[in-house]
Amino acid sequence: MKRTNYYNVAPQLQDQWPIRKALTLSDVDITHPFLTLPRQQVETYIVVYMNPQQQEHLRAEGQVGINAQDDDTGDMYIMKLKWRGSYYNLIGKWGKVVRGKGLDVGQEIKLRWSNSCLHFSVPQQPIGPVPRSRAASPDDRSPINVDINHPFLTLPGKAVEDHILFYWTHQAREQLRDEHQVGINARDDDTGDVYVMKMKRTNYYNVAPQLQDQWPIRKALTLSDVDITHPFLTLPRQQVETYIVVYMNPQQQEHLRAEGQVGINAQDDDTGDMYIMKLKWRGSYYNLIGKWGKVVRGKGLDVGQEIKLRWSNSCLHFSVPQQPIGPVPPVPVPPVRMIAAPLVHNHWPIRKVLTSSDVDPNHPFLPLPRKSVEENILVHWVPQERERLRKEEHVSINARDYDTGESHEMKLKWRGIITTLSGNGGI
């Protein structure tokens, strides 16, 4: 928009693509073909521009048929956009697209909605420079440091960035940039041994052993993690695939890819107890199931405690310190109803951009991510209220509008991976 004494509104350039992502392993798996897209981007740049009939069908059925055009070839496909909670899947002819274009991990796909059709494009080159297949030149080689008193291996910066960091996630690269070091797992392909190490950045890169108490996966236990009636531990997909799956043997990796789950050994490093469990893929996260309920009961786990996990010697190791993270909130006098309000007026731990379904007065409810609700609201409730929500799957609460000071009687309802806030004739 250009400002003079008035405003001109002009169309944007046609090569603007509001949704971009690097293809992942699951995106190019033709045995279970689907493309995963972030919910926020889909609802902001696609759903809001659909016609009312499509929006209503998506809201009611959880999926909607759409036309999708490959702008690289002009081919048109009939596909479905399916809501999966915190993300959407593009299904239908996606497997045909993957095979026809020969898509691979790391390539960038761009998407936009125009003229009642989803348009997409995939450049032929993957994001960033492609590593050259060649023998290492003398400049790439570095003498091996064998000083056992100061054990580290020095590697040239450019070689590390071109051949290692290129394949990392954006978050891991950002962490290395900000903190100048990051924990990594390193496998000796001659022996199969896996080591926990650190990569440190100066003008070059040093790889050195890490302390044995380093745990690459940490999380605060939530209400669902300690529910012994449906015992499972939820773990973020990115961390599981970065720190666990990549170090499994090829048979385990193939079984996980084909069956969506794999049997593993899990050791409680606090007690030495060994369990046979399963790691199950659930889309944007993984569940650890099997004997998890026995672990919860045996260790007396509760909401707010921290669990630490790592993979070593073909086994998942975990540890749970006895003290919960941070101070334990005092148990208040039980009120008639809990008040869902921030503890500090200026601190709002849960934020979201309202979507078309959030402001639909015909179906008034506000979906909230379950994990955010558990970590920022339920953790401050008394155990009796948490237990009532778990059993009855909904609970009445008082909610205050801080803009007007008005209080409203509402319901907080548990709906799987989301929690909904409803009542009072519309939010």
C-alpha positions, 0 to 999 in steps of 0.5 A: 500500500503506497501512501500519498495524500490518499492510499493506493491499494495495488495487487501484490506480485504473483510470485509471493507465496505466504506458506513455505516449508522444507519437506520432511521425511513424512512429507515424502513417504509415499507409503502414507502420502500426506503433506503436513502444514501448520494450522495457523498458516493454513487458517490465515492464508487458505481457509479464510479465503475459501467460500462459506460452503467450504468453510462450513464443510471443513468445520463440520466434517474436519476435512474439505475437498479442494482443487490443487494446481502444480504451478511448475507443470500446470497439472491439476489435482483433486485433493482434501485438506484435513484438520488434525488439531494443531496442523492440517494434512493435504491428502488425496493425490499427494503421493502422485505429486511426490513420485511425479516430481521426485520430491526429497527431504529438504526441498522447499514447497511454496503454497498460496490460495488463488481463484478458489484453488490451492497453488503450489510450487517446488523448486528443483534445487533443495534449500541452501547449497548442495554438498559436493560429492568429492574427496576432501581436499587438504584444506578440508582436512584437520589434524586430529587432536590426540591430547587426552588432557584437553580432548577435542577435535578441531573442524574447519568452519566452512566444511561443518556449515556445508556438510553438517549444519545444512541438515540441522533444524532451524532451531538447532542452528539458531541455538548454536548461533546464540549460545556458541555451542550445542549438544549433539549425539555422535556415532562411531560407525566402526563400532556402532557406539553413540556418544553425547558430545558438544559442538562449540563454535569459535572461528572454527568448530570443536567437537568434545565429549559432553558431561554424562549428565547431559539430557537432550530431551527435557519436559515438565510432566503434564496432566495427561502424562501422569494419568494412569487410566490412559498411561502414555508420555507425550514427547515432541516429534522434532526432539524424538527424531533428532535425539532418538530415532536417528540413532536406532538401528536400521531395522527399528527405523524401518519398523517405525516407518512402516508400522508407526510404532516400534518396541524399545528397551527403556531404563530408569536411571534413578533405579536401574529398572528396565522396561519394555515399551513402545514408541508410537508416532502420533503425527506432530508428537510421539507417545511412549506407551507400554509400562509407562503407567507402572513408572508413574505409579512406582515413582509417584509422578505428578504434574510439574516434575521434570523428566529427562531422556536420552538414547544410549547403547540401543536403549532409552534412558530416563530420569525424573528428579524428585523435586518438581520444577520451580516452587510448588504453589500453595494449596488454597482454600477450595473455592466453589469454582476455579478462576481461569486468570493469569497470576500477573496482570501483565503476563499472558502465557497463552496467546493465539490469533483468532480464527474464523471458527473462534468468532462464529456466534453459531458455535461459540467456543474457543479452542486452546492448545491442551499443552498450554492449558496444562502448563499454564492453567491446570498446574495452578489448580488444586489436585481435586479440580484437576482430577474432576476435569480428568474424570468428567472431561469438563469443569465450570470456571469463572473467566474475567475479561480484563478489558471490561472487568466483567466476569463470565461463567464458562466451561473448560472442556477437554477435547483430546489434543485441544481444550475448549472454552465455551458458555455465556452465549458466545465468547 
